[in-house]
Amino acid sequence: MHTESQERDDVLLRRSAKGDEEAFTVLYRRHQAPLYRFALRMSGNVWAAEEIVQDVFMTLVREPRKFDPKRGALRSFLYGITRNRVLKHLERTPREFLHEELKEDSVGQPSMAFDAMTPAEWAEIRERREQVRAAVLRLPAEFREVMVLCGLEELSYEEAARLLDCPVGTIRSRLHRGRALLLAKLEMLRDTPKRAGASR
Amino acid sequence: MTCEEFELTGLDLETLQEDDPVHSAAREHLRSCPRCAALHENWQTLRADLHAVGAETQDVVTPARVEMRLRQEFRTRHKTVKAQRAAIYAGWTLAAAAVVVAAISWVNWRHTNGVGTTPSAVNSAQGVNMNKTVPAGPELGETIVASNDAGEFTLLPGSLPGMLGDATVVRVQMQRGALGALGLTVNEERAADLIQVDLLVGDDGQPQALRLAQTTN
């Protein structure tokens, strides 16, 4: 199944390189969503994510021969480019601007469970998730990408290793370190309002 | 299982198989270590939050304008590439046509030039002893081919007899005085006379020997 999909990607890319717009559109629609999600969760910025995805596919339009099917799937190739662009973006962006809130229209609608909650509960959950999102965005890039892929995208360690082109052991250790950092950051974030309240 | 090992492998207890030895060891450790139990609980809460945060952005897609921009770029690029290719093909076609025209012109020129080539050059190229004789009326300085039957040639100064093997006999009409240029003694009083001379021209195109054929004046 995977091989079939890969072959199809190859065929589509070859057709696209010859000027077949339909083939390019199919490729784009097939791969854009996970790449956009990855870029969005890594950067926390919808504009940056949009720019990055556009840049990735622009590379595919301009230099389709950069992809070598012998070296892996097109998906991994595209993730690799996305990752590089994200890291460049993060290098350029000062840390304090990293956590630009994801606008309501950029995230999914609240689940049905929210309907059964009181406004206070709903607000508390929203706040907690906001803290989680902020804490993830404050992780160093190498831990953040593993946390995004395994924690948010819920990929297996093997899949994450394939996409990041590193051994599974590296994913495990980064995830372990990332978790510890994330827990510490959340602890800090949750304590800050309490401390602020106590000092008043 | 130590706390360190638990942090590395036991936090994802729920994802481990029941019959996995790590699972039972982690469960055991969880019961005996309150620190790791708290850590595990925190992680489970965080995991649920991460899942919820992930689910919130699970359905996001790139805005449609990106696809439009990419398709526009795709079209522009491939149109440009096609135009470039057409220009390259046209260029090569023109270049090939120019080469063909040049080649044809050159062949024609060679052919035309070949008709006007002096017999001596032709003979020399063929490297044979010619037996053709052009009859009467040679112009001044014109080169004609003479018969090679007599063999009464006089070697010009500096020529060696051994060099006459494949020499060509050429008849020319010239002023007697011109023989001086070949290193021969000339009677000054008759220097202006026109004479016909058979020249034995060597492979190098230089006259090696001569004989007087007839005097026209």
Interface residues (C-beta under 8 A of the other chain):
Chain A: S16 G19 E21 F24 T25 Y28 R29 Q32 A33 L35 Y36 R37 L40 R41 A49 E50 V53 Q54 F57 M58 V61 R62 L102 S106 V107 G108 P110 S111 I125 R128 R129 V132 R133 V136 M147 G151 L152 E153 E154 R172 H176 R179 A180 L182 L183 L186
Chain B: E7 L8 L11 L39 N42 W43 L46 R47 D49 L50 H51 A52 V53 G54 A55 E56 T57 Q58 D59 V60 V61 T62 P63 V66 E67 R69 L70 R71 E73 F74 R75 R77 H78 V81 K82
